[in-house]
Each structure stands twice: as structure tokens, then as C-alpha cells.
Amino acid sequence: MTLKDIILGVIGSGTDPQEEYSVPLGQWIARQGFHLVNGGGGGTMEAVARGFQSHEGKSGLVLGILPAAKPCTTIEERKVYSPQTGYPNPHIDIPIRTHLPLSGNSGLQTGSRNHIVVLTADIVVALPGSEGTRSEIQLCLEYKKPLVILNTDGTWNDFQNTDVAMVDSLDEVYQKIIQWKVS
């Protein structure tokens, strides 16, 4: 795998854009020629995708894994399929519509798109968030996905003794990603 083949996942708050982290992280991902995958909605998902798209000369794409508005367990439910309101955000290049409606504190269940976000990414970066982000961090650990946690506010302290890279700055996030891909 070359550096240009890398898909970086970014997870974080679906409501708080964390602009000071998300936008520069998205720009850095685009500068590296990586692809970006996230949940395709608002908050950090929108901000990191906007940062990515703002970099002139980008060569990668932004993938958004979208949740369904309602369950799709029957033929009748599938006939009225739609993604959740607000999805995809306007910075998604490739929206991947799923039949999976669960998120937030249901993010570990098999009916959640969080599994697809984590499995699609080669490396995942976690920004501050809440229960949905926590479930994605747990999935990264379960699937043994390389994970860098930006833990500037102590939100993710309970993951300190796990198999993740816990860092305090975006520069450390960048260094860890390059270290993993060069070694």
C-alpha cells in the first residue's frame, strides 16, 4: 500500500464541529493525498470534510457512510428508504447509503454504520465526542484498527491503557500516522 492508497477515518462529535482540530486535520489529510471516510453528517464529520475540500490540489476523495432514517427490515420499509435528515453533508464526494439506522449509544450494535466507517479506514483518528464516538473507538479496538486519539480535554482518559496512540496535539496525530505508514 502506498501513502496515496490510505483511507483515513475521522470520528468525533456529530454536533460540535471542533473546528480548531477538524478543519486543519481535513486539510492535512488532503495535502497527504489520502482519502477521508466518516459518517457523512454534521459536527466534526462536516468540518473535517470541509477542511479536506478546501485544500486546492487535493487528489483524494471524501467518503460518507450514511445512516438510514428508519429500519429497512421489510420490503415496505425499503420502498420508502431515505438517509437520516442532514445526511450527507455538502462536502461528501461519495455518499455510501446504508440500511443501518442505529447510532449514538447504539453504535456497537450490528445495525450501526459505525462498523463500516471503522472497517473502511486504514487508520482512524478520534477527536472529542460522545457515545457514538466512544462506540467507534471500541470498534477500533475490537477490529484491531490503528487508532490515534486526540485527547486534549481528557474525554478519552479511560482508553489510556488500551492499544491506542493517545496524543495531545494535531502535530502528534500527524507524526503517528506517518510513523505507522512508513514503518
SULKA-V736515 format. One record per residue. N is the residue number from 0. PHI is phi in degrees with one decimal (999 if undefined). PSI is psi in degrees with one decimal (* if undefined). Layout:
n phi psi
N PHI PSI
N PHI PSI
This chain:
n phi psi
0 999 128.1
1 -89.4 166.4
2 -58.0 -32.9
3 -71.8 -15.5
4 -87.6 -3.0
5 -74.8 135.7
6 -109.9 116.6
7 -98.8 126.9
8 -95.2 138.6
9 -124.3 125.8
10 -121.0 150.9
11 172.2 -167.4
12 -57.9 135.9
13 -85.3 -5.0
14 -120.4 -36.7
15 -95.9 116.5
16 -69.2 -16.0
17 49.0 47.0
18 -48.0 -40.1
19 -64.5 -20.4
20 -107.9 -45.5
21 -64.3 -48.5
22 -65.3 -50.9
23 -64.1 -33.4
24 -64.2 -45.1
25 -60.4 -41.9
26 -63.6 -42.1
27 -63.7 -43.3
28 -58.9 -45.3
29 -64.2 -41.8
30 -60.6 -33.2
31 -76.1 -13.1
32 83.3 13.0
33 -78.4 167.0
34 -97.4 159.2
35 -122.4 136.3
36 -127.9 138.7
37 -154.6 -170.4
38 -80.0 -1.1
39 77.0 6.8
40 -105.3 -145.8
41 -89.9 -163.9
42 62.8 -134.2
43 -65.0 -30.0
44 -60.4 -46.0
45 -70.2 -43.6
46 -65.7 -42.9
47 -68.3 -37.1
48 -67.2 -38.9
49 -64.1 -43.3
50 -59.9 -43.8
51 -58.0 -50.1
52 -68.2 -23.2
53 -76.7 -10.6
54 -83.9 114.2
55 -67.6 140.7
56 85.7 10.3
57 -63.4 146.9
58 -117.2 -13.6
59 -88.1 179.2
60 -123.3 158.9
61 -106.6 118.4
62 -99.7 133.6
63 -119.0 121.0
64 -92.8 107.1
65 -95.6 138.9
66 -82.7 152.3
67 -77.4 150.9
68 -70.0 -33.6
69 -142.4 163.8
70 -57.1 151.1
71 -123.0 45.1
72 -86.0 -14.3
73 -125.2 164.2
74 -60.5 -42.2
75 -62.7 -41.3
76 -65.4 -37.9
77 -68.6 -27.2
78 -66.9 -21.8
79 -116.2 30.9
80 -59.1 141.8
81 -158.5 152.8
82 -72.1 164.6
83 -60.7 151.9
84 -56.3 135.5
85 91.1 0.7
86 -116.9 139.9
87 -79.1 158.8
88 -71.0 163.6
89 -70.5 -2.4
90 -104.1 9.1
91 -86.6 126.0
92 -80.6 -43.8
93 -126.3 101.5
94 -80.9 126.6
95 -108.2 103.2
96 -79.7 130.4
97 -116.5 167.7
98 -94.1 11.3
99 -97.9 111.6
100 -92.3 -12.0
101 -83.1 148.5
102 -160.5 -170.5
103 60.8 -130.5
104 -73.1 -1.9
105 -100.8 12.6
106 -64.6 -19.8
107 -84.9 -17.0
108 -69.2 155.3
109 -67.9 -14.3
110 -85.8 14.2
111 -107.7 140.7
112 -71.7 -11.3
113 -54.2 -35.1
114 -59.8 -42.9
115 -69.5 -40.7
116 -58.2 -49.5
117 -65.8 -44.8
118 -70.2 -28.3
119 -72.9 -34.0
120 -75.8 144.1
121 -81.8 -36.6
122 -138.6 143.0
123 -118.3 139.4
124 -113.8 125.0
125 -103.1 126.6
126 -103.0 171.6
127 -55.4 142.4
128 -165.5 -155.9
129 -133.0 -138.1
130 -62.8 -37.9
131 -64.3 -43.2
132 -65.3 -41.7
133 -57.5 -42.4
134 -65.8 -36.6
135 -68.5 -37.5
136 -61.1 -44.9
137 -62.2 -39.3
138 -65.3 -39.3
139 -57.5 -43.8
140 -64.8 -43.8
141 -66.2 -40.4
142 -86.3 0.9
143 57.5 44.6
144 -90.2 132.8
145 -56.4 129.0
146 -136.8 128.2
147 -110.1 123.2
148 -106.2 119.5
149 -85.4 105.4
150 -114.3 58.4
151 -71.7 -24.6
152 -113.9 7.7
153 80.2 4.6
154 -54.5 -37.9
155 -107.1 25.1
156 -56.2 -30.8
157 -70.8 -4.5
158 -101.3 6.7
159 -61.2 -33.7
160 -99.6 32.8
161 -116.8 -179.5
162 -86.4 61.5
163 -130.7 163.8
164 -97.4 111.5
165 -97.4 121.6
166 -130.7 166.6
167 -112.6 -5.1
168 -147.2 159.7
169 -63.4 -37.0
170 -57.2 -39.7
171 -68.9 -33.8
172 -60.3 -50.0
173 -60.5 -45.5
174 -60.5 -41.8
175 -66.7 -41.7
176 -62.9 -47.7
177 -63.2 -40.6
178 -59.1 -45.2
179 -64.0 -40.4
180 -82.5 -20.1
181 -88.5 -31.1
182 -80.7 *
